[in-house]
C-alpha cells in the first residue's frame, strides 16, 4: 500500500516539474545585435530554468542606449532598456511563463 501511494505521489509531481521548465538540455538563444556604429559585443548567452540571459559589453568610448526584445513564441515580448557606459558589461534577463523551445533576442543600440 505504501509503495502504491509513493508511486502515485511521484506521478502527480511530474507535471509540476514539467510546468516549471526543468530541462536538462536547455534551449537555444539566438541574438541579433544592431550596434548602430558602436563597438558592442554580445559576449555570452544562456538559460537558467525558464530565464534567458544575454551578456552585453560596450567596448566603445561612447555611452550606448540599447533596447533588447526577447521573443519566445506566443508570449508577448516586453522590451528591456539599458544604458551602458564605456567599458561597462551587463546581463540582460527575461523570465518566461511557458515552456521555452527557442528564444530570439533582438538588440538595437544607439549612441546616447
N, C-alpha and C positions, 0 to 999 in steps of 0.2 A: 504494500500500500504506500509506504514512504517513497519507494522508487518511482511509482506512478505519479505521485504528487510532485516530486523533483523534476521529472521529465516534463510534466505539464507546465510548471513554472518557467522552465527554460524555454519551452516553445512559445509561451506568451511574451517573454522578454526579447525574443529575436526581432519582432517588428520595431520595438523601441530603438534598438541599435541601428537598424536599417534607416529609420527616420532621422537619426542624428547624423547620417552621412559618414559613418565609420567605414573607411575604405583603406585597405592595406596597400593599394596600388596608387592612391592619389588621383589627380586629374591634371590634364594639361592646361597651362595658362599661356595663351597667345597674346603677344604685346605688339601694338602698332604705335610707334613713337614718332610724332611730328614735332621736331625740336625747334622749328621757327628760326633757324640760323644760329641757335645756341649750341654749345658743346655739352649736351646732356647724354647720359648713358643709363640704360636700363641694365643694372648690374646683376639682378637676380630675380627669379620668380619662385613662388612656392605655394603650398597649401598646408593649412593646419585645421583638421576637421572639415568644417564647411566654410572656411575662411580662405579667400585667395589673397596672396600678397605679391607686391611688386616693389622692388627696391630701385630708387632713382637717385642718381648722383649728378650734381651740377658741377661740371669741370670748367665752366666758363668764368670769365671775370665779371660778368654782369649778373644781376639778380633775375631769376626766372619765375614766371607765374604759370602754373600748369593746371589743367583740368583733366582728370582721369575718369573714364567711364568704364565700369566693369559690367559685362553682359553675360548672363547665364540663362539662355533660353527664354522662358516665358516671364521671368521676374522683371519688374520694372526697374531699369537702371537709374541709379541716382549718382550724379557727378560729384566727384571729390575735388576740392580746390586746395592747392598748396602753393606756397611761396618759398622758393629755395634761394638762399644766399649763395654767393660764390663759394665753392668747395663743400657745400652742405649736402648731406646724404639723408634720405628719408625713406621710410617704409610705408607704402600705401596699402590699406587693407579694406576688404569688403566681405561682410558676412552674408550668407545666403540662407533662405528658409528651406529651399527644395534641394533634392539630391543633385550634386554637381557632376556633370559629364565632361564639360569643357567650359573654360572661361575665356572670353575675348576682352582684352583691355585696350582701349584707345586713349592715348595720352597726347594732348596738344599743348605745347608750351610757346610762350612769347616772352620777349624782354619786358621787364616790369619797369 
